[in-house]
Amino acid sequence: MANVNVTYSEMRDAAGRLEIGKGHLDDILADLMKQVTALVSSGFVTDQASTQFMASYDQFNLGAKNAVEGLVEMHTFLTRAADSMEELDARLGSAIAR
C-alpha cells in the first residue's frame, strides 16, 4: 500500500480555487455589510434594536472575515507542500541516477 500519492497540479489547482474563493467571499461580505449598514440607516431604525442588530452583525462580520482569512493559509500550505514534494521527488530521483 502506498504511503504517498500526490498530484502536484491538483494541489496547485485546489490552492488556486481557495484563493479565488476567498476573493468571492470577501466581495460577498463587503456587499452584505453595505446592505446591513444601509438598512440600519433607513429601513430599520429604532432606539435599541437596530443598534444591537448592527453590533451583532459587526461581530458576525469580523468572525466571518477571520474565517475567510484562513483560506490564505490553506492556499499557502497547498502551494508550498506541492513545491516541496515536487522538489524532494526530483532530488531523490537524481540521487538514484548517480
C-alpha positions in Angstrom: 0.0 0.0 0.0 1.4 3.4 -0.9 2.0 5.9 1.8 2.1 8.9 -0.5 0.1 9.7 -3.6 0.5 13.2 -4.8 -0.6 15.1 -7.9 1.1 18.4 -7.8 -1.2 20.0 -10.4 -4.3 19.0 -8.3 -2.8 20.5 -5.2 -1.9 23.8 -7.0 -5.4 23.9 -8.7 -7.0 23.5 -5.3 -4.8 26.2 -3.9 -5.9 28.5 -6.8 -9.6 27.7 -6.2 -9.2 28.6 -2.5 -7.6 31.9 -3.4 -10.4 32.7 -5.9 -13.0 31.6 -3.4 -11.5 33.9 -0.8 -11.9 36.8 -3.2 -15.5 36.0 -3.8 -16.2 35.6 -0.1 -14.5 39.0 0.6 -16.8 40.6 -2.0 -19.9 39.0 -0.6 -19.1 40.0 3.0 -18.4 43.6 1.8 -21.7 43.7 -0.1 -23.6 42.3 2.8 -22.0 44.9 5.2 -23.1 47.7 2.8 -26.7 46.3 2.8 -26.9 45.9 6.5 -25.4 49.4 7.1 -27.9 50.9 4.7 -30.8 49.0 6.4 -30.0 50.3 9.9 -29.6 53.8 8.5 -33.0 54.0 6.9 -35.2 50.9 6.8 -34.7 49.6 10.3 -34.1 52.4 12.7 -35.1 52.0 16.4 -33.8 53.3 19.7 -32.2 50.0 20.7 -33.0 47.0 18.4 -31.3 48.4 15.3 -28.2 49.4 17.2 -28.0 46.0 18.8 -28.6 44.3 15.5 -25.7 46.3 13.9 -23.4 45.5 16.8 -24.3 41.8 16.4 -23.7 42.0 12.6 -20.4 43.7 13.1 -19.3 40.8 15.4 -20.5 38.2 12.9 -18.7 40.1 10.1 -15.4 40.1 12.0 -15.7 36.4 12.7 -16.5 35.6 9.1 -13.6 37.7 7.8 -11.2 35.9 10.2 -12.5 32.6 8.9 -12.1 33.6 5.3 -8.5 34.7 6.0 -7.9 31.1 6.9 -8.2 30.3 3.2 -4.9 32.3 2.7 -3.1 29.9 5.0 -4.6 26.9 3.3 -3.7 28.2 -0.1 -0.1 28.8 1.0 0.2 25.4 2.6 -1.0 23.6 -0.5 1.3 25.6 -2.8 4.3 25.1 -0.6 3.6 21.4 0.0 3.3 20.8 -3.7 6.5 22.7 -4.4 8.4 20.9 -1.6 7.2 17.5 -2.6 8.0 18.0 -6.2 11.5 19.3 -5.3 12.1 16.3 -3.0 11.0 13.9 -5.6 13.3 15.4 -8.2 16.2 15.3 -5.7 15.6 11.7 -4.8 15.3 10.8 -8.5 18.6 12.5 -9.3 20.3 10.8 -6.3 19.3 7.4 -7.7 20.5 8.3 -11.1 24.1 8.9 -9.9 
